[in-house]
Amino acid sequence: MMKPILLLLPSILTVNPPLPSPDGSDFIRTSCNNTLYPDLCFSSLSTFANSIHNDSNRLARVAISLTLSDTLHLVSHLQNAYGNCVDHGCDGPTAAIIKDCSENLKDAVDEMRDSMKQMKELVSTGSVQSFRFQMSNVKTWLSAALTNQYTCTDGFEDFHENGSIKDDVSSSRVDDVKKLTSIALALVNRYADKAIP
């Protein structure tokens, strides 16, 4: 007696293919693969998957917002570090480097706020030329924010004081913010490339 033909098929052929995740996490992972830091991108943004879904604009805005929030925390941390430095009599150059870094990051905050505002005001029904101009503004401000973050860490290049301040500010906290800004810029670029015909 012949066995039914279905029994002869490998079991893998009878399994349904996986469906895309309804919360958008697959979309976020795919988008993050286009950044310089895909793992950090996904781990940072996947917690917002339920609100992002498959929306490139929303993903870019969440990335900017997250970077802005982290930068604001860093500015606050630096202001405390500056106060502690002055209170404990650290030398003038050390205090100046911390203060300069804080000022650079405040400029970066302003630029990220401008880029976020522009992203919220994008007119999808406007002309392609208008959209390109708006996106150019967003990219310019995010690039300027990244430049200010690099300027902050450049101040620590010749820093010969206590290594803990340099490591705390330059090597970890500011580097993390720089990576997040780079991710946001990459996601903005990806959104612009897909949105412009």
Solvent accessible surface area in square Angstrom, and as a share of the most:
residue,aa,sasa,rsa
1,M,241,1.07
2,M,174,0.78
3,K,138,0.58
4,P,83,0.52
5,I,133,0.67
6,L,123,0.61
7,L,128,0.64
8,L,122,0.61
9,L,76,0.38
10,P,78,0.49
11,S,88,0.57
12,I,134,0.68
13,L,119,0.59
14,T,86,0.50
15,V,104,0.60
16,N,129,0.66
17,P,103,0.65
18,P,131,0.82
19,L,154,0.76
20,P,103,0.65
21,S,31,0.20
22,P,132,0.83
23,D,48,0.25
24,G,2,0.02
25,S,26,0.17
26,D,70,0.36
27,F,37,0.16
28,I,0,0.00
29,R,119,0.43
30,T,74,0.43
31,S,0,0.00
32,C,1,0.01
33,N,100,0.51
34,N,89,0.46
35,T,13,0.08
36,L,140,0.70
37,Y,71,0.27
38,P,49,0.31
39,D,119,0.62
40,L,60,0.30
41,C,0,0.00
42,F,40,0.17
43,S,71,0.46
44,S,24,0.15
45,L,2,0.01
46,S,30,0.19
47,T,112,0.65
48,F,79,0.33
49,A,4,0.03
50,N,113,0.58
51,S,58,0.37
52,I,0,0.00
53,H,87,0.39
54,N,108,0.56
55,D,51,0.26
56,S,22,0.14
57,N,24,0.12
58,R,91,0.33
59,L,3,0.02
60,A,0,0.00
61,R,66,0.24
62,V,25,0.14
63,A,3,0.03
64,I,0,0.00
65,S,50,0.32
66,L,41,0.20
67,T,1,0.00
68,L,25,0.12
69,S,45,0.29
70,D,49,0.25
71,T,0,0.00
72,L,71,0.35
73,H,128,0.57
74,L,6,0.03
75,V,13,0.08
76,S,56,0.36
77,H,48,0.21
78,L,0,0.00
79,Q,85,0.38
80,N,95,0.49
81,A,23,0.18
82,Y,70,0.27
83,G,29,0.28
84,N,85,0.43
85,C,9,0.05
86,V,81,0.47
87,D,114,0.59
88,H,152,0.68
89,G,63,0.61
90,C,41,0.24
91,D,59,0.30
92,G,52,0.50
93,P,91,0.57
94,T,2,0.01
95,A,14,0.11
96,A,49,0.38
97,I,36,0.18
98,I,1,0.00
99,K,99,0.42
100,D,86,0.44
101,C,1,0.01
102,S,5,0.03
103,E,79,0.35
104,N,27,0.14
105,L,0,0.00
106,K,72,0.30
107,D,69,0.36
108,A,0,0.00
109,V,6,0.04
110,D,77,0.40
111,E,32,0.15
112,M,0,0.00
113,R,119,0.44
114,D,59,0.31
115,S,0,0.00
116,M,24,0.10
117,K,124,0.53
118,Q,23,0.10
119,M,3,0.01
120,K,131,0.56
121,E,90,0.41
122,L,28,0.14
123,V,70,0.40
124,S,104,0.67
125,T,129,0.75
126,G,37,0.35
127,S,66,0.42
128,V,62,0.36
129,Q,147,0.65
130,S,43,0.28
131,F,20,0.08
132,R,125,0.46
133,F,135,0.56
134,Q,23,0.10
135,M,2,0.01
136,S,57,0.37
137,N,34,0.17
138,V,0,0.00
139,K,60,0.25
140,T,82,0.48
141,W,75,0.26
142,L,0,0.00
143,S,47,0.30
144,A,32,0.25
145,A,0,0.00
146,L,32,0.16
147,T,86,0.50
148,N,25,0.13
149,Q,0,0.00
150,Y,111,0.42
151,T,62,0.36
152,C,2,0.01
153,T,13,0.07
154,D,80,0.41
155,G,36,0.34
156,F,1,0.00
157,E,123,0.55
158,D,114,0.59
159,F,15,0.06
160,H,167,0.74
161,E,82,0.37
162,N,93,0.48
163,G,40,0.38
164,S,68,0.44
165,I,44,0.22
166,K,62,0.26
167,D,80,0.42
168,D,49,0.25
169,V,1,0.01
170,S,13,0.09
171,S,64,0.41
172,S,50,0.32
173,R,102,0.37
174,V,0,0.00
175,D,42,0.22
176,D,74,0.38
177,V,4,0.03
178,K,22,0.09
179,K,72,0.30
180,L,13,0.07
181,T,0,0.00
182,S,18,0.12
183,I,3,0.02
184,A,0,0.00
185,L,31,0.15
186,A,25,0.20
187,L,5,0.02
188,V,0,0.00
189,N,53,0.27
190,R,44,0.16
191,Y,30,0.11
192,A,1,0.01
193,D,108,0.56
194,K,126,0.53
195,A,46,0.36
196,I,37,0.19
197,P,137,0.86
